[in-house]
Amino acid sequence: MTVRMEDLAREIVRLQTELDREIERRRKALGWSLKEHLVQFEHGVVAEQRRLRTGATLFLARSSLGTIVTAPVIYSMIIPLVLLDLWVTLYQAICFRVYGISRVRRSAYIAFDRGRLAYLNWIEALNCIYCGYGNGVIAYAREVSSRTEQYWCPIKHAVRITDPHQRYYDFLEFGDAEGYRARLDSFRALLREPDAATPASDRDDRPRTPTDNC
């Protein structure tokens, strides 16, 4: 990267740190904290959440016909999602071992913590579990794919890419033939080091199982 790009990357890290601090302040304001991947609520918070819960029967009564009719279509996506989950896991278990690429921790992307929030009825909790799984699988597959791309083709596109994966910013510039020949092995070597192969978004700092401490 150029000096300017390195400066921008450092600024991104600084802003991410500031965002993390603001998120932590917001957590405290809502009465919960995260300790060793477990959510802990302040005394009385869960009781207040239960008071605000809408029963499943009333929830369904308030739902539009379109919502109810499209629900089976939405949930039918579970089939390709499970297949993708299984196939990506099998893919990296075989191919990453062969090429010496550090494997992606699936648990860092898929979490089911929201389903136990006291202010959600069982339908809302199921929706949250489903969405968490679906988006987690997509993120997990994206990270596996990004490591594959770094190994085989760490080159930026000539056209602008919307929301590229984290590794993309470090890739070689389009048309940098000398850089490609000189640095391809170093890009691959990074993938063999677990710490270097893990971007900030892959850190396991999310809650796993909420617990009621009230």
Backbone hydrogen bonds, N-H to C=O, Kabsch-Sander energy under -0.5 kcal/mol:
donor,donor_aa,acceptor,acceptor_aa,energy
6,E,2,T,-2.3
7,D,3,V,-2.3
8,L,4,R,-2.2
9,A,5,M,-2.3
10,R,6,E,-2.3
11,E,7,D,-2.0
12,I,8,L,-2.1
13,V,9,A,-2.0
14,R,10,R,-2.3
15,L,11,E,-2.5
16,Q,12,I,-2.3
17,T,13,V,-2.1
18,E,14,R,-2.0
19,L,15,L,-2.4
20,D,16,Q,-2.5
21,R,17,T,-2.0
22,E,18,E,-2.1
23,I,19,L,-2.5
24,E,20,D,-2.1
25,R,21,R,-2.1
26,R,22,E,-2.1
27,R,23,I,-2.2
28,K,24,E,-2.0
29,A,25,R,-1.8
30,L,26,R,-1.6
31,G,27,R,-0.5
31,G,28,K,-0.9
32,W,27,R,-2.1
33,S,40,Q,-2.1
35,K,33,S,-0.5
35,K,38,L,-2.6
38,L,35,K,-1.4
39,V,209,T,-0.5
40,Q,33,S,-2.7
41,F,211,T,-0.7
42,E,31,G,-3.0
45,V,42,E,-1.9
46,V,42,E,-0.5
48,E,44,G,-1.7
49,Q,45,V,-2.0
50,R,46,V,-2.4
51,R,47,A,-1.6
52,L,48,E,-1.1
52,L,49,Q,-0.6
53,R,50,R,-1.3
54,T,119,Y,-0.5
55,G,53,R,-0.5
59,F,55,G,-2.4
60,L,56,A,-2.4
61,A,57,T,-2.1
62,R,58,L,-1.8
63,S,59,F,-0.6
63,S,60,L,-0.8
68,I,64,S,-1.7
69,V,65,L,-2.6
70,T,66,G,-2.2
71,A,67,T,-0.9
74,I,70,T,-2.4
75,Y,71,A,-2.7
76,S,72,P,-1.2
77,M,74,I,-1.3
78,I,75,Y,-1.7
79,I,76,S,-1.5
81,L,77,M,-2.0
82,V,78,I,-2.4
83,L,79,I,-2.2
84,L,80,P,-2.6
85,D,81,L,-2.6
86,L,82,V,-2.7
87,W,83,L,-2.8
88,V,84,L,-2.8
89,T,85,D,-1.9
90,L,86,L,-2.3
91,Y,87,W,-2.8
92,Q,88,V,-2.5
93,A,89,T,-1.8
94,I,90,L,-1.7
95,C,91,Y,-2.8
96,F,91,Y,-0.5
96,F,92,Q,-0.7
97,R,92,Q,-0.7
98,V,94,I,-1.5
99,Y,95,C,-2.2
100,G,96,F,-0.8
101,I,96,F,-2.1
102,S,191,L,-3.7
106,R,104,V,-0.9
108,A,105,R,-1.6
109,Y,106,R,-2.0
110,I,106,R,-1.3
111,A,109,Y,-0.6
116,R,113,D,-1.3
117,L,114,R,-1.7
120,L,117,L,-1.6
125,A,121,N,-2.8
126,L,122,W,-2.0
127,N,123,I,-2.3
128,C,124,E,-2.2
129,I,125,A,-2.3
130,Y,126,L,-2.6
131,C,127,N,-2.7
132,G,128,C,-2.5
133,Y,129,I,-2.3
134,G,130,Y,-2.8
135,N,131,C,-2.6
136,G,132,G,-1.7
137,V,133,Y,-2.7
138,I,134,G,-1.9
139,A,135,N,-2.2
140,Y,136,G,-2.6
141,A,137,V,-2.8
142,R,138,I,-2.2
143,E,139,A,-2.0
144,V,140,Y,-2.0
145,S,141,A,-2.5
146,S,142,R,-2.6
147,R,143,E,-1.9
148,T,144,V,-1.7
149,E,145,S,-2.4
150,Q,146,S,-2.3
151,Y,147,R,-1.7
152,W,148,T,-2.2
153,C,149,E,-3.2
155,I,153,C,-2.3
156,K,172,L,-3.3
168,Y,165,H,-1.0
169,Y,166,Q,-0.7
170,D,167,R,-1.6
171,F,168,Y,-1.5
172,L,154,P,-2.9
176,D,173,E,-2.1
177,A,175,G,-1.9
180,Y,176,D,-2.0
181,R,177,A,-2.1
182,A,178,E,-2.3
183,R,179,G,-2.6
184,L,180,Y,-1.5
187,F,183,R,-2.0
188,R,184,L,-1.9
189,A,185,D,-2.2
190,L,186,S,-1.7
191,L,187,F,-0.9
192,R,189,A,-1.4
193,E,190,L,-1.3
197,A,193,E,-2.2
198,T,195,D,-1.1
202,D,199,P,-1.9
203,R,200,A,-1.4
205,D,203,R,-2.0
208,R,37,H,-3.0
209,T,37,H,-1.0
211,T,39,V,-1.9
213,N,211,T,-0.8
